[in-house]
């Protein structure tokens, strides 16, 4: 195959890999009933007028399966950290004891678990759309090369490679979503 075709396939693969990584990052935000510091990874704290990730202004840890503790490095920002956690809409209720912030993660009800599974599936579908978009971009590029003189056999082979790549990444997404659903439904 010629160089431009290989480039189109490698760009499609890179884009699909980025979609897969984005899916993993989004699924971290969907909690499975256990307390983890990553639940607060999206929280931004107003620190000296600049939005700053929580992990850069405080120590975030779990003391047990149901409790997250947040200890800011400066006591003066305790109130700002509480406000940031509440504004993040994570469904958590932080308690400020003057030294550190304690967050009790409530048990998930069966209904809430099912809602989280639906949310995980929606995130998975969104990732699949991204993968199919990368496939379309690569196939369009191959078609433009075909109109510029690329042989039919090479174009067909390239499109088959892109489709195989797409199928592989869609399968990976399904496996990741299935594992997340099992994790969410586990009591």
TARALIN-V659570 format. One record per residue. N is the residue number from 1. SS is DSSP state (H for helix, E for strand, - for the rest). Layout:
BEGIN
n: (N/N)
ss: (SS/SS)
END
This chain:
BEGIN
n: (1/2/3/4/5/6/7/8/9/10/11/12/13/14/15/16/17/18/19/20/21/22/23/24/25/26/27/28/29/30/31/32/33/34/35/36/37/38/39/40/41/42/43/44/45/46/47/48/49/50/51/52/53/54/55/56/57/58/59/60/61/62/63/64/65/66/67/68/69/70/71/72/73/74/75/76/77/78/79/80/81/82/83/84/85/86/87/88/89/90/91/92/93/94/95/96/97/98/99/100/101/102/103/104/105/106/107/108/109/110/111/112/113/114/115/116/117/118/119/120/121/122/123/124/125/126/127/128/129/130/131/132/133/134/135/136/137/138/139/140/141/142/143/144/145/146/147/148/149/150/151/152/153/154/155/156/157/158/159/160/161/162/163/164/165/166/167/168/169/170/171/172/173/174/175/176/177/178/179/180/181/182/183/184/185/186/187)
ss: (-/-/H/H/H/H/H/H/H/H/H/H/H/H/H/H/H/H/H/H/H/H/H/H/H/H/H/H/-/-/-/-/-/-/-/-/H/H/H/H/-/-/-/E/E/E/E/-/-/E/E/E/E/H/H/H/-/E/E/E/E/E/E/E/-/-/E/E/E/E/E/E/-/-/H/H/H/H/H/H/H/H/H/H/H/H/H/-/-/-/-/-/-/E/E/E/-/-/-/-/E/E/E/E/-/-/-/-/-/H/H/H/H/H/H/H/H/H/H/H/H/H/H/H/H/H/H/H/H/H/H/H/H/H/H/H/H/H/H/H/H/H/H/H/H/H/H/-/-/-/-/H/H/H/H/H/H/H/H/H/H/H/H/H/H/H/H/H/H/H/H/H/H/H/H/H/H/H/H/H/H/H/H/H/H/-/-)
END
